[in-house]
Amino acid sequence: MTSQTRLTDELDALYAGYVESINDAVAADDLALAAELAESYDRDAIVLMAEREGRQDLLPHFGLTQEGGRLTVQRDTPLRRLVKGVAALRSA
């Protein structure tokens, strides 16, 4: 029996790493970096799922190239909402 990592475990680890990086960026008052990191998480999570499921053909449906290139559309995701909320609080 091989000890293969479950996709959900990989996604959880990816998310945790990005949350820590985003928190560090917010603490350093670098909200542009925090927003960039939130966008990068979206791309990395989608690519990870596509690769693990062997479905890179679906990447264009998420605005990505077959190689996982940048998103061509903006998505509303929890991390992006968090960064927008912090930016709004900081500007108030």
Backbone hydrogen bonds in HBPLUS format (Angstrom, degrees):
<---DONOR---> <-ACCEPTOR-->    atom                        ^
c    i                          cat <-CA-CA->   ^        H-A-AA   ^      H-
h    n   atom  resd res      DA  || num        DHA   H-A  angle D-A-AA Bond
n    s   type  num  typ     dist DA aas  dist angle  dist       angle   num
A0009-ASP N   A0006-ARG O   3.06 MM   3  5.22 121.5  2.41  99.2 113.7     1
A0010-GLU N   A0006-ARG O   3.04 MM   4  6.43 155.2  2.10 151.9 159.1     2
A0011-LEU N   A0007-LEU O   2.84 MM   4  6.12 159.9  1.88 155.9 161.7     3
A0012-ASP N   A0008-THR O   2.87 MM   4  6.03 155.4  1.93 142.7 149.7     4
A0013-ALA N   A0009-ASP O   2.98 MM   4  6.19 158.5  2.03 145.9 151.4     5
A0014-LEU N   A0010-GLU O   2.88 MM   4  6.09 157.9  1.93 147.8 154.4     6
A0015-TYR N   A0011-LEU O   2.86 MM   4  6.02 164.0  1.88 151.0 155.2     7
A0016-ALA N   A0012-ASP O   2.90 MM   4  6.09 163.2  1.93 149.1 153.8     8
A0017-GLY N   A0013-ALA O   3.01 MM   4  6.17 158.9  2.06 147.2 152.5     9
A0018-TYR N   A0014-LEU O   3.05 MM   4  6.33 157.3  2.10 148.8 154.9    10
A0019-VAL N   A0015-TYR O   2.82 MM   4  6.06 160.3  1.86 156.3 162.3    11
A0020-GLU N   A0016-ALA O   3.03 MM   4  6.21 161.2  2.07 147.3 151.8    12
A0021-SER N   A0017-GLY O   3.07 MM   4  6.31 159.7  2.11 143.9 149.5    13
A0022-ILE N   A0018-TYR O   2.76 MM   4  5.95 159.4  1.80 154.6 160.5    14
A0023-ASN N   A0019-VAL O   2.84 MM   4  6.00 160.9  1.87 150.0 155.4    15
A0024-ASP N   A0020-GLU O   2.95 MM   4  6.19 154.1  2.02 145.9 153.0    16
A0025-ALA N   A0021-SER O   2.95 MM   4  6.22 154.6  2.01 144.9 151.8    17
A0026-VAL N   A0022-ILE O   2.87 MM   4  6.14 159.9  1.91 153.6 159.0    18
A0027-ALA N   A0023-ASN O   2.86 MM   4  6.04 158.9  1.90 148.0 154.2    19
A0028-ALA N   A0024-ASP O   2.99 MM   4  6.21 138.5  2.16 139.7 150.7    20
A0028-ALA N   A0025-ALA O   3.17 MM   3  5.05 124.9  2.49  90.5 104.6    21
A0030-ASP N   A0025-ALA O   2.79 MM   5  5.08 170.1  1.80 156.4 152.9    22
A0029-ASP N   A0026-VAL O   2.86 MM   3  4.78 156.1  1.92 105.8 111.3    23
A0034-ALA N   A0030-ASP O   3.11 MM   4  6.45 156.0  2.17 144.2 151.5    24
A0035-ALA N   A0031-LEU O   2.95 MM   4  6.12 156.6  2.00 143.5 148.6    25
A0036-GLU N   A0032-ALA O   2.99 MM   4  6.22 155.8  2.05 144.6 151.6    26
A0037-LEU N   A0033-LEU O   2.82 MM   4  6.05 157.0  1.88 153.8 159.9    27
A0038-ALA N   A0034-ALA O   3.00 MM   4  6.25 152.9  2.07 145.3 152.5    28
A0039-GLU N   A0035-ALA O   3.09 MM   4  6.37 155.0  2.16 146.0 152.2    29
A0040-SER N   A0036-GLU O   2.91 MM   4  6.18 154.5  1.97 146.5 154.2    30
A0041-TYR N   A0037-LEU O   2.87 MM   4  6.12 151.8  1.95 149.1 156.1    31
A0042-ASP N   A0038-ALA O   3.26 MM   4  6.55 159.6  2.30 144.1 148.1    32
A0043-ARG N   A0039-GLU O   3.19 MM   4  6.55 165.0  2.22 152.5 155.1    33
A0044-ASP N   A0040-SER O   2.85 MM   4  6.04 173.1  1.85 157.7 159.8    34
A0045-ALA N   A0041-TYR O   2.83 MM   4  5.93 163.4  1.86 158.7 162.4    35
A0046-ILE N   A0042-ASP O   3.05 MM   4  6.20 164.1  2.08 150.5 154.8    36
A0047-VAL N   A0043-ARG O   2.93 MM   4  6.11 167.4  1.95 157.8 161.5    37
A0048-LEU N   A0044-ASP O   2.91 MM   4  5.98 159.0  1.96 143.7 150.0    38
A0049-MET N   A0045-ALA O   3.01 MM   4  6.23 164.4  2.04 149.4 153.0    39
A0050-ALA N   A0046-ILE O   2.97 MM   4  6.18 163.3  2.00 150.4 155.4    40
A0051-GLU N   A0047-VAL O   2.84 MM   4  5.99 164.6  1.86 156.1 160.1    41
A0052-ARG N   A0048-LEU O   2.94 MM   4  6.07 170.0  1.95 153.4 156.5    42
A0053-GLU N   A0049-MET O   2.98 MM   4  6.04 148.6  2.08 145.2 153.4    43
A0054-GLY N   A0050-ALA O   2.88 MM   4  5.76 107.2  2.42 134.3 150.7    44
A0055-ARG N   A0050-ALA O   2.76 MM   5  4.71 156.1  1.81 144.6 147.3    45
A0054-GLY N   A0051-GLU O   3.15 MM   3  4.99 152.5  2.23  97.3 105.7    46
A0058-LEU N   A0055-ARG O   2.99 MM   3  5.76 168.1  2.01 121.3 125.1    47
A0059-LEU N   A0056-GLN O   3.10 MM   3  5.41 160.5  2.14 110.8 116.8    48
A0061-HIS N   A0058-LEU O   2.94 MM   3  5.54 141.9  2.09 118.2 128.7    49
A0062-PHE N   A0059-LEU O   2.88 MM   3  5.33 153.7  1.95 115.5 124.1    50
A0064-LEU N   A0059-LEU O   3.07 MM   5  5.09 160.6  2.11 134.0 131.3    51
A0063-GLY N   A0060-PRO O   3.08 MM   3  4.89 162.1  2.12 105.1 106.3    52
A0072-THR N   A0063-GLY O   3.04 MM   9  4.96 128.7  2.31 117.9 132.7    53
A0068-GLY N   A0065-THR O   2.90 MM   3  5.08 162.6  1.93 111.5 116.3    54
A0081-ARG N   A0077-THR O   2.87 MM   4  6.13 159.5  1.91 159.8 166.4    55
A0082-LEU N   A0078-PRO O   2.93 MM   4  6.12 154.4  1.99 147.4 154.4    56
A0083-VAL N   A0079-LEU O   3.04 MM   4  6.30 163.5  2.07 149.6 152.8    57
A0084-LYS N   A0080-ARG O   2.93 MM   4  6.15 162.2  1.97 150.3 155.5    58
A0085-GLY N   A0081-ARG O   2.85 MM   4  6.01 153.9  1.92 147.2 154.5    59
A0086-VAL N   A0082-LEU O   2.95 MM   4  6.23 157.4  2.00 152.2 157.8    60
A0087-ALA N   A0083-VAL O   2.91 MM   4  6.11 159.5  1.95 149.4 155.5    61
A0088-ALA N   A0084-LYS O   2.91 MM   4  6.13 153.5  1.98 145.1 152.2    62
A0089-LEU N   A0085-GLY O   2.98 MM   4  6.23 156.9  2.04 146.2 152.3    63
A0090-ARG N   A0086-VAL O   2.90 MM   4  6.10 156.5  1.95 150.8 157.4    64
A0091-SER N   A0087-ALA O   3.02 MM   4  6.17 141.4  2.18 142.0 151.6    65
A0092-ALA N   A0089-LEU O   3.35 MM   3  5.27 145.1  2.48  94.4 104.0    66
